[in-house]
Amino acid sequence: MWTFGRKIALGFAVSFLLLLGIGIVAYRGIDSLTRTSHLVTHTHNVLEHIAGLLSQIKDAETGQRGFVITGDEAYLEPYHSAIGSTTKLIKELRDLTADNPNQQKRIDTADSLVAAKLAELKRTIDLRRQAGLEPTIKVVGGGEGKRAMDDLRRVAEQMEHEERELLKQRAEEVEAAAGNSRSTIVFGTAFCLLFVSGAGIVLTRSLTTQIAAAVQHVQRSSTELQSAANQQATGARESSTSMNEITTTISELLATSRQIAESAQRVAGIAEQTVGAARSGDGTVQKANDSIVGIRQQVDLVVNHMLELGKKSQQIGAVLDIVSELAEQTNILAINATIEATGAGDAGKRFSVVADEIRKLADRVAGSTKEIRTLIDDVRGAVNTTVMATETGSKAVDAGSRQFDEVASSFRQIASLVATTTEAAREIELSTKQQTTAVEQVNVAIASTAQATRETEASSGQTFQTASQLAGLSKDLLRLVQPQTAA
Protein backbone atom coordinates (compact mmCIF):
# COMPACT_ATOMS: atom_id res chain seq x y z
CA MET A 1 0.00 0.00 0.00
CA TRP A 2 1.27 3.45 -0.86
CA THR A 3 1.74 5.63 2.21
CA PHE A 4 1.17 9.36 2.22
CA GLY A 5 4.92 9.96 2.47
CA ARG A 6 5.61 7.73 -0.55
CA LYS A 7 2.97 9.50 -2.59
CA ILE A 8 4.50 12.89 -1.73
CA ALA A 9 7.95 11.52 -2.57
CA LEU A 10 6.68 10.20 -5.92
CA GLY A 11 5.07 13.55 -6.73
CA PHE A 12 8.25 15.44 -5.86
CA ALA A 13 10.38 12.93 -7.81
CA VAL A 14 8.29 13.32 -10.97
CA SER A 15 8.24 17.11 -10.54
CA PHE A 16 11.98 17.07 -9.99
CA LEU A 17 12.57 15.02 -13.16
CA LEU A 18 10.35 17.34 -15.18
CA LEU A 19 12.11 20.43 -13.84
CA LEU A 20 15.47 18.74 -14.39
CA GLY A 21 14.59 18.06 -18.01
CA ILE A 22 13.44 21.64 -18.52
CA GLY A 23 16.61 22.90 -16.80
CA ILE A 24 18.86 20.72 -19.00
CA VAL A 25 17.18 21.93 -22.17
CA ALA A 26 17.36 25.54 -20.95
CA TYR A 27 21.02 25.10 -19.97
CA ARG A 28 21.87 23.68 -23.38
CA GLY A 29 20.06 26.57 -25.05
CA ILE A 30 21.88 29.13 -22.88
CA ASP A 31 25.20 27.35 -23.47
CA SER A 32 24.55 27.42 -27.22
CA LEU A 33 23.68 31.12 -26.97
CA THR A 34 26.87 31.76 -24.98
CA ARG A 35 29.06 29.93 -27.49
CA THR A 36 27.41 31.70 -30.39
CA SER A 37 27.82 35.03 -28.59
CA HIS A 38 31.54 34.34 -28.17
CA LEU A 39 31.77 33.50 -31.87
CA VAL A 40 29.94 36.73 -32.75
CA THR A 41 32.38 38.68 -30.57
CA HIS A 42 35.24 36.83 -32.27
CA THR A 43 33.85 37.80 -35.71
CA HIS A 44 33.54 41.45 -34.68
CA ASN A 45 37.14 41.31 -33.43
CA VAL A 46 38.28 40.00 -36.83
CA LEU A 47 36.35 42.79 -38.58
CA GLU A 48 37.96 45.39 -36.29
CA HIS A 49 41.44 44.02 -37.10
CA ILE A 50 40.69 44.14 -40.86
CA ALA A 51 39.50 47.74 -40.56
CA GLY A 52 42.49 48.58 -38.37
CA LEU A 53 44.90 47.13 -40.97
CA LEU A 54 43.37 49.24 -43.74
CA SER A 55 43.42 52.28 -41.44
CA GLN A 56 47.13 51.82 -40.69
CA ILE A 57 47.96 51.53 -44.41
CA LYS A 58 45.87 54.65 -45.13
CA ASP A 59 47.68 56.52 -42.34
CA ALA A 60 51.05 55.42 -43.72
CA GLU A 61 50.01 56.56 -47.21
CA THR A 62 48.79 59.90 -45.80
CA GLY A 63 52.10 60.43 -44.00
CA GLN A 64 54.01 59.57 -47.20
CA ARG A 65 51.99 62.09 -49.21
CA GLY A 66 52.50 64.79 -46.58
CA PHE A 67 56.25 64.18 -46.64
CA VAL A 68 56.40 64.14 -50.44
CA ILE A 69 54.57 67.47 -50.62
CA THR A 70 56.32 69.29 -47.76
CA GLY A 71 59.57 67.39 -47.19
CA ASP A 72 58.93 67.64 -43.44
CA GLU A 73 60.00 64.49 -41.53
CA ALA A 74 57.24 65.05 -38.95
CA TYR A 75 54.66 63.84 -41.53
CA LEU A 76 56.35 60.38 -41.52
CA GLU A 77 55.26 59.59 -37.96
CA PRO A 78 52.11 57.64 -39.14
CA TYR A 79 54.29 55.77 -41.65
CA HIS A 80 56.78 54.66 -38.99
CA SER A 81 53.94 53.71 -36.64
CA ALA A 82 52.24 51.66 -39.37
CA ILE A 83 55.37 49.56 -40.05
CA GLY A 84 55.18 47.90 -36.63
CA SER A 85 51.39 48.00 -36.27
CA THR A 86 50.63 46.23 -39.57
CA THR A 87 52.91 43.30 -38.66
CA LYS A 88 51.18 42.95 -35.29
CA LEU A 89 47.68 43.20 -36.83
CA ILE A 90 48.45 40.56 -39.49
CA LYS A 91 49.82 38.19 -36.84
CA GLU A 92 46.71 38.67 -34.69
CA LEU A 93 44.48 38.11 -37.75
CA ARG A 94 46.30 34.83 -38.42
CA ASP A 95 45.69 33.74 -34.84
CA LEU A 96 42.02 34.79 -34.92
CA THR A 97 41.29 32.99 -38.20
CA ALA A 98 43.45 29.91 -37.58
CA ASP A 99 40.36 27.66 -38.04
CA ASN A 100 39.43 29.19 -41.42
CA PRO A 101 41.67 28.08 -44.36
CA ASN A 102 40.06 30.53 -46.80
CA GLN A 103 40.81 33.49 -44.53
CA GLN A 104 44.37 32.21 -43.99
CA LYS A 105 44.96 32.29 -47.77
CA ARG A 106 43.52 35.81 -48.01
CA ILE A 107 45.75 36.90 -45.08
CA ASP A 108 48.79 35.57 -46.98
CA THR A 109 47.73 37.63 -49.99
CA ALA A 110 47.10 40.69 -47.80
CA ASP A 111 50.50 40.25 -46.12
CA SER A 112 52.29 40.33 -49.47
CA LEU A 113 50.22 43.33 -50.62
CA VAL A 114 50.96 45.21 -47.40
CA ALA A 115 54.67 44.47 -47.82
CA ALA A 116 54.52 45.69 -51.43
CA LYS A 117 52.64 48.84 -50.40
CA LEU A 118 55.09 49.64 -47.60
CA ALA A 119 58.02 48.99 -49.96
CA GLU A 120 56.48 51.40 -52.53
CA LEU A 121 56.01 54.01 -49.80
CA LYS A 122 59.63 53.58 -48.67
CA ARG A 123 60.92 53.98 -52.25
CA THR A 124 59.02 57.22 -52.76
CA ILE A 125 60.15 58.55 -49.39
CA ASP A 126 63.81 57.73 -50.18
CA LEU A 127 63.40 59.25 -53.64
CA ARG A 128 61.95 62.44 -52.13
CA ARG A 129 64.90 62.69 -49.76
CA GLN A 130 67.45 62.16 -52.51
CA ALA A 131 66.00 63.62 -55.73
CA GLY A 132 63.41 66.13 -54.56
CA LEU A 133 59.72 66.74 -55.27
CA GLU A 134 59.37 66.54 -59.08
CA PRO A 135 60.82 63.03 -59.68
CA THR A 136 58.86 61.74 -56.71
CA ILE A 137 55.57 63.15 -58.05
CA LYS A 138 56.23 61.37 -61.36
CA VAL A 139 56.80 58.05 -59.58
CA VAL A 140 53.67 58.51 -57.44
CA GLY A 141 51.67 59.41 -60.55
CA GLY A 142 52.63 56.05 -62.07
CA GLY A 143 49.81 54.42 -60.05
CA GLU A 144 51.79 51.55 -58.52
CA GLY A 145 50.75 52.49 -54.98
CA LYS A 146 47.08 52.92 -56.00
CA ARG A 147 47.00 49.47 -57.61
CA ALA A 148 48.50 47.86 -54.50
CA MET A 149 46.00 49.72 -52.31
CA ASP A 150 43.06 48.68 -54.54
CA ASP A 151 44.16 45.05 -54.40
CA LEU A 152 44.47 45.25 -50.61
CA ARG A 153 40.99 46.80 -50.32
CA ARG A 154 39.57 44.03 -52.53
CA VAL A 155 41.12 41.31 -50.31
CA ALA A 156 39.88 43.10 -47.19
CA GLU A 157 36.35 43.31 -48.66
CA GLN A 158 36.42 39.56 -49.36
CA MET A 159 37.49 38.87 -45.78
CA GLU A 160 34.82 41.19 -44.41
CA HIS A 161 32.17 39.57 -46.63
CA GLU A 162 32.99 36.09 -45.36
CA GLU A 163 33.04 37.27 -41.73
CA ARG A 164 29.68 39.02 -42.17
CA GLU A 165 28.23 35.82 -43.70
CA LEU A 166 29.47 33.95 -40.62
CA LEU A 167 27.93 36.66 -38.45
CA LYS A 168 24.58 36.25 -40.21
CA GLN A 169 24.72 32.46 -39.88
CA ARG A 170 25.49 32.70 -36.17
CA ALA A 171 22.65 35.17 -35.65
CA GLU A 172 20.27 32.62 -37.20
CA GLU A 173 21.68 29.95 -34.86
CA VAL A 174 21.08 32.25 -31.90
CA GLU A 175 17.47 32.84 -32.96
CA ALA A 176 16.84 29.10 -33.42
CA ALA A 177 18.37 28.20 -30.05
CA ALA A 178 16.39 30.96 -28.32
CA GLY A 179 13.14 29.74 -29.93
CA ASN A 180 13.75 26.14 -28.84
CA SER A 181 14.57 27.26 -25.30
CA ARG A 182 11.42 29.41 -25.08
CA SER A 183 9.19 26.57 -26.37
CA THR A 184 10.69 24.03 -23.98
CA ILE A 185 10.36 26.32 -20.97
CA VAL A 186 6.75 27.38 -21.77
CA PHE A 187 5.33 23.92 -22.56
CA GLY A 188 7.37 22.18 -19.88
CA THR A 189 6.25 24.68 -17.24
CA ALA A 190 2.59 24.26 -18.26
CA PHE A 191 2.88 20.47 -18.06
CA CYS A 192 4.55 20.71 -14.63
CA LEU A 193 1.73 22.96 -13.37
CA LEU A 194 -0.92 20.50 -14.56
CA PHE A 195 0.92 17.57 -13.02
CA VAL A 196 1.39 19.34 -9.68
CA SER A 197 -2.30 20.33 -9.59
CA GLY A 198 -3.45 16.75 -10.23
CA ALA A 199 -1.01 15.36 -7.69
CA GLY A 200 -2.28 17.88 -5.11
CA ILE A 201 -5.88 16.75 -5.61
CA VAL A 202 -4.94 13.06 -5.28
CA LEU A 203 -2.84 13.68 -2.18
CA THR A 204 -5.58 15.75 -0.55
CA ARG A 205 -8.10 12.94 -1.02
CA SER A 206 -5.78 10.31 0.39
CA LEU A 207 -4.76 12.56 3.31
CA THR A 208 -8.12 12.16 5.06
CA THR A 209 -7.81 8.36 5.16
CA GLN A 210 -4.26 8.36 6.52
CA ILE A 211 -4.91 11.01 9.21
CA ALA A 212 -6.91 8.46 11.21
CA ALA A 213 -3.93 6.17 11.45
CA ALA A 214 -1.76 9.14 12.32
CA VAL A 215 -4.13 10.17 15.14
CA GLN A 216 -3.96 6.72 16.65
CA HIS A 217 -0.19 6.93 16.49
CA VAL A 218 -0.38 10.33 18.24
CA GLN A 219 -2.39 8.73 21.04
CA ARG A 220 0.33 6.16 21.59
CA SER A 221 3.05 8.80 21.33
CA SER A 222 1.42 11.10 23.89
CA THR A 223 1.92 8.49 26.59
CA GLU A 224 5.55 8.12 25.63
CA LEU A 225 5.86 11.93 25.58
CA GLN A 226 4.72 12.12 29.20
CA SER A 227 7.46 9.69 30.23
CA ALA A 228 10.00 11.57 28.14
CA ALA A 229 8.95 14.85 29.77
CA ASN A 230 9.83 13.45 33.20
CA GLN A 231 13.22 12.29 31.93
CA GLN A 232 13.75 15.67 30.27
CA ALA A 233 13.16 17.49 33.55
CA THR A 234 15.79 15.33 35.29
CA GLY A 235 18.31 15.83 32.45
CA ALA A 236 17.65 19.58 32.42
CA ARG A 237 18.54 19.85 36.12
CA GLU A 238 21.81 17.95 35.53
CA SER A 239 22.59 20.11 32.45
CA SER A 240 21.99 23.28 34.48
CA THR A 241 24.59 22.17 37.06
CA SER A 242 27.12 21.34 34.30
CA MET A 243 26.53 24.68 32.60
CA ASN A 244 27.29 26.54 35.81
CA GLU A 245 30.65 24.74 36.08
CA ILE A 246 31.45 25.43 32.41
CA THR A 247 30.57 29.12 32.88
CA THR A 248 33.09 29.38 35.75
CA THR A 249 35.83 27.72 33.61
CA ILE A 250 35.12 29.98 30.64
CA SER A 251 35.35 33.06 32.86
CA GLU A 252 38.81 31.98 34.04
CA LEU A 253 39.83 31.30 30.42
CA LEU A 254 38.59 34.77 29.42
CA ALA A 255 40.71 36.44 32.12
CA THR A 256 43.77 34.42 30.97
CA SER A 257 43.18 35.39 27.33
CA ARG A 258 43.04 39.07 28.26
CA GLN A 259 46.35 38.78 30.16
CA ILE A 260 47.93 37.07 27.14
CA ALA A 261 46.64 39.84 24.84
CA GLU A 262 48.12 42.52 27.12
CA SER A 263 51.48 40.67 27.22
CA ALA A 264 51.49 40.28 23.43
CA GLN A 265 50.78 44.00 23.08
CA ARG A 266 53.72 44.87 25.36
CA VAL A 267 55.96 42.46 23.39
CA ALA A 268 54.91 44.15 20.14
CA GLY A 269 55.74 47.59 21.60
CA ILE A 270 59.17 46.42 22.78
CA ALA A 271 59.81 44.82 19.37
CA GLU A 272 58.96 48.10 17.63
CA GLN A 273 61.37 49.98 19.91
CA THR A 274 64.03 47.35 19.15
CA VAL A 275 63.44 47.81 15.40
CA GLY A 276 63.97 51.56 15.81
CA ALA A 277 67.18 51.03 17.78
CA ALA A 278 68.45 48.50 15.21
CA ARG A 279 67.73 50.92 12.38
CA SER A 280 69.48 53.74 14.26
CA GLY A 281 72.48 51.46 14.88
CA ASP A 282 72.51 50.53 11.22
CA GLY A 283 72.65 54.23 10.32
CA THR A 284 75.50 54.84 12.77
CA VAL A 285 77.45 51.87 11.41
CA GLN A 286 76.87 53.13 7.88
CA LYS A 287 78.24 56.58 8.82
CA ALA A 288 81.30 54.94 10.46
CA ASN A 289 81.78 52.83 7.34
CA ASP A 290 81.66 55.99 5.21
CA SER A 291 84.29 57.57 7.50
CA ILE A 292 86.54 54.51 7.10
CA VAL A 293 86.13 54.73 3.34
CA GLY A 294 87.27 58.38 3.56
CA ILE A 295 90.29 57.38 5.72
CA ARG A 296 91.15 54.68 3.24
CA GLN A 297 91.10 57.21 0.42
CA GLN A 298 93.36 59.55 2.42
CA VAL A 299 95.76 56.66 3.18
CA ASP A 300 95.87 55.74 -0.51
CA LEU A 301 96.60 59.40 -1.28
CA VAL A 302 99.48 59.44 1.28
CA VAL A 303 100.91 56.24 -0.23
CA ASN A 304 100.81 57.77 -3.68
CA HIS A 305 102.55 60.93 -2.42
CA MET A 306 105.22 58.86 -0.64
CA LEU A 307 105.86 56.81 -3.75
CA GLU A 308 106.15 60.01 -5.73
CA LEU A 309 108.57 61.36 -3.10
CA GLY A 310 110.70 58.19 -3.45
CA LYS A 311 110.81 58.69 -7.19
CA LYS A 312 111.89 62.31 -6.73
CA SER A 313 114.62 61.27 -4.25
CA GLN A 314 115.94 58.76 -6.79
CA GLN A 315 116.03 61.53 -9.40
CA ILE A 316 117.90 63.79 -6.91
CA GLY A 317 120.39 60.95 -6.32
CA ALA A 318 121.02 60.74 -10.04
CA VAL A 319 121.63 64.51 -10.18
CA LEU A 320 124.01 64.24 -7.18
CA ASP A 321 125.97 61.56 -9.00
CA ILE A 322 126.43 63.95 -11.89
CA VAL A 323 127.42 66.79 -9.51
CA SER A 324 129.90 64.51 -7.68
CA GLU A 325 131.43 63.45 -10.97
CA LEU A 326 131.72 67.10 -12.01
CA ALA A 327 133.37 67.97 -8.67
CA GLU A 328 135.94 65.19 -9.09
CA GLN A 329 136.72 66.28 -12.65
CA THR A 330 136.95 69.91 -11.51
CA ASN A 331 139.34 68.86 -8.73
CA ILE A 332 141.53 66.99 -11.25
CA LEU A 333 141.51 69.98 -13.58
CA ALA A 334 142.44 72.29 -10.66
CA ILE A 335 145.40 70.03 -9.76
CA ASN A 336 146.56 69.97 -13.37
CA ALA A 337 146.17 73.77 -13.55
CA THR A 338 148.27 74.14 -10.35
CA ILE A 339 150.98 71.96 -11.85
CA GLU A 340 150.99 73.97 -15.05
CA ALA A 341 150.99 77.25 -13.12
CA THR A 342 153.99 76.07 -11.07
CA GLY A 343 155.80 75.16 -14.29
CA ALA A 344 155.09 78.63 -15.66
CA GLY A 345 156.91 80.35 -12.82
CA ASP A 346 156.00 83.85 -11.77
CA ALA A 347 153.61 84.27 -14.68
CA GLY A 348 151.47 81.42 -13.43
CA LYS A 349 151.24 82.40 -9.74
CA ARG A 350 147.87 84.12 -10.11
CA PHE A 351 146.51 81.29 -12.16
CA SER A 352 147.81 78.92 -9.47
CA VAL A 353 145.87 80.85 -6.81
CA VAL A 354 142.69 80.63 -8.91
CA ALA A 355 143.24 76.92 -9.53
CA ASP A 356 143.75 76.35 -5.81
CA GLU A 357 140.46 78.13 -5.04
CA ILE A 358 138.68 76.06 -7.69
CA ARG A 359 140.11 72.89 -6.15
CA LYS A 360 138.92 73.94 -2.67
CA LEU A 361 135.47 74.75 -4.12
CA ALA A 362 135.39 71.32 -5.80
CA ASP A 363 136.33 69.70 -2.46
CA ARG A 364 133.50 71.55 -0.70
CA VAL A 365 131.05 70.56 -3.48
CA ALA A 366 132.15 66.93 -3.13
CA GLY A 367 131.67 67.12 0.68
CA SER A 368 128.27 68.76 0.29
CA THR A 369 127.31 66.11 -2.25
CA LYS A 370 128.18 63.37 0.24
CA GLU A 371 126.10 65.07 2.94
CA ILE A 372 123.17 65.52 0.54
CA ARG A 373 123.46 61.87 -0.51
CA THR A 374 123.37 60.86 3.14
CA LEU A 375 120.25 63.00 3.68
CA ILE A 376 118.66 61.60 0.51
CA ASP A 377 119.38 58.05 1.72
CA ASP A 378 117.78 58.92 5.08
CA VAL A 379 114.76 60.43 3.29
CA ARG A 380 114.50 57.36 1.08
CA GLY A 381 114.64 55.06 4.09
CA ALA A 382 112.02 57.15 5.87
CA VAL A 383 109.83 57.09 2.75
CA ASN A 384 110.12 53.31 2.47
CA THR A 385 109.30 52.94 6.16
CA THR A 386 106.36 55.31 5.79
CA VAL A 387 105.10 53.44 2.71
CA MET A 388 105.31 50.10 4.53
CA ALA A 389 103.56 51.57 7.57
CA THR A 390 100.94 53.18 5.35
CA GLU A 391 100.36 49.89 3.51
CA THR A 392 99.97 48.16 6.86
CA GLY A 393 97.51 50.88 7.90
CA SER A 394 95.69 50.50 4.57
CA LYS A 395 95.36 46.78 5.15
CA ALA A 396 94.09 47.48 8.65
CA VAL A 397 91.62 49.99 7.23
CA ASP A 398 90.49 47.39 4.67
CA ALA A 399 90.04 44.82 7.42
CA GLY A 400 88.15 47.38 9.51
CA SER A 401 85.99 48.24 6.50
CA ARG A 402 85.16 44.58 5.96
CA GLN A 403 84.38 44.17 9.66
CA PHE A 404 82.15 47.26 9.51
CA ASP A 405 80.42 45.75 6.47
CA GLU A 406 79.86 42.56 8.45
CA VAL A 407 78.58 44.60 11.41
CA ALA A 408 76.26 46.55 9.10
CA SER A 409 75.04 43.28 7.57
CA SER A 410 74.46 41.91 11.08
CA PHE A 411 72.51 45.06 12.02
CA ARG A 412 70.37 44.66 8.90
CA GLN A 413 69.75 40.99 9.75
CA ILE A 414 68.90 41.98 13.33
CA ALA A 415 66.51 44.65 12.04
CA SER A 416 64.90 42.12 9.69
CA LEU A 417 64.57 39.51 12.45
CA VAL A 418 63.19 42.08 14.89
CA ALA A 419 60.72 43.25 12.22
CA THR A 420 59.66 39.63 11.76
CA THR A 421 59.34 39.29 15.54
CA THR A 422 57.25 42.47 15.62
CA GLU A 423 54.96 41.14 12.92
CA ALA A 424 54.65 37.83 14.76
CA ALA A 425 53.90 39.65 18.03
CA ARG A 426 51.22 41.67 16.28
CA GLU A 427 49.74 38.50 14.82
CA ILE A 428 49.81 36.92 18.29
CA GLU A 429 48.15 40.03 19.70
CA LEU A 430 45.48 39.96 16.99
CA SER A 431 44.93 36.21 17.44
CA THR A 432 44.69 36.62 21.20
CA LYS A 433 42.17 39.44 20.81
CA GLN A 434 40.16 37.28 18.44
CA GLN A 435 40.42 34.40 20.90
CA THR A 436 39.25 36.70 23.71
CA THR A 437 36.31 37.82 21.60
CA ALA A 438 35.52 34.19 20.75
CA VAL A 439 35.71 33.21 24.43
CA GLU A 440 33.40 36.09 25.32
CA GLN A 441 30.96 34.90 22.66
CA VAL A 442 31.22 31.33 23.97
CA ASN A 443 30.65 32.64 27.50
CA VAL A 444 27.54 34.49 26.32
CA ALA A 445 26.37 31.43 24.41
CA ILE A 446 26.89 29.18 27.43
CA ALA A 447 25.05 31.67 29.61
CA SER A 448 22.22 31.61 27.11
CA THR A 449 22.35 27.81 27.06
CA ALA A 450 22.22 27.71 30.85
CA GLN A 451 19.24 30.03 30.77
CA ALA A 452 17.64 27.84 28.13
CA THR A 453 18.35 24.75 30.26
CA ARG A 454 16.64 26.38 33.21
CA GLU A 455 13.74 27.32 30.99
CA THR A 456 13.65 23.74 29.69
CA GLU A 457 13.53 22.46 33.22
CA ALA A 458 10.67 24.85 33.98
CA SER A 459 8.83 23.88 30.78
CA SER A 460 9.14 20.12 31.37
CA GLY A 461 6.12 20.25 33.63
CA GLN A 462 4.23 22.16 30.99
CA THR A 463 5.27 19.52 28.41
CA PHE A 464 3.82 16.82 30.63
CA GLN A 465 0.54 18.73 30.88
CA THR A 466 0.60 19.35 27.11
CA ALA A 467 1.07 15.59 26.50
CA SER A 468 -1.99 14.88 28.59
CA GLN A 469 -3.98 17.46 26.66
CA LEU A 470 -2.62 15.99 23.37
CA ALA A 471 -3.96 12.55 24.34
CA GLY A 472 -7.40 14.03 24.88
CA LEU A 473 -7.29 16.01 21.64
CA SER A 474 -6.19 12.92 19.68
CA LYS A 475 -9.28 11.09 20.89
CA ASP A 476 -11.49 13.98 19.80
CA LEU A 477 -9.71 14.16 16.41
CA LEU A 478 -10.14 10.43 15.92
CA ARG A 479 -13.89 10.77 16.52
CA LEU A 480 -13.99 13.55 13.90
CA VAL A 481 -12.00 11.58 11.29
CA GLN A 482 -13.57 8.13 11.67
CA PRO A 483 -16.97 9.11 10.24
CA GLN A 484 -15.22 10.47 7.05
CA THR A 485 -13.19 7.23 6.78
CA ALA A 486 -16.34 5.09 7.14
CA ALA A 487 -18.01 7.11 4.38
Secondary structure, DSSP 8 states (H G I E B T S, - for coil): ---HHHHHHHHHHHHHHHHHHHHHHHHHHHHHHHHHHHHHHHHHHHHHHHHHHHHHHHHHHHHHHHHHHH--GGGGHHHHHHHHHHHHHHHHHHHHTTT-HHHHHHHHHHHHHHHHHHHHHHHHHHHHHHH-HHHHHHHHHT-HHHHHHHHHHHHHHHHHHHHHHHHHHHHHHHHHHHHHHHHHHHHHHHHHHHHHHHHHHHHHHHHHHHHHHHHHHHHHHHHHHHHHHHHHHHHHHHHHHHHHHHHHHHHHHHHHHHHHHHHHHHHHHHHHHHHHHHHHHHHHHHHHHHHHHHHHHHHHHHHHHHHHHHHHHHHHHHHHHHHHHHHHHHHHHHHHHHHHHHHHGGGGHHHHHHHHHHHHHHHHHHHHHHHHHHHHHHHHHHHHHHHHHHHHHHHHHHHHHHHHHHHHHHHHHHHHHHHHHHHHHHHHHHHHHHHHHHHHHHHHHHHHHHHHHHHHHHHHHHHHHHHHHHHHHHHHHHHHHHHHHH-
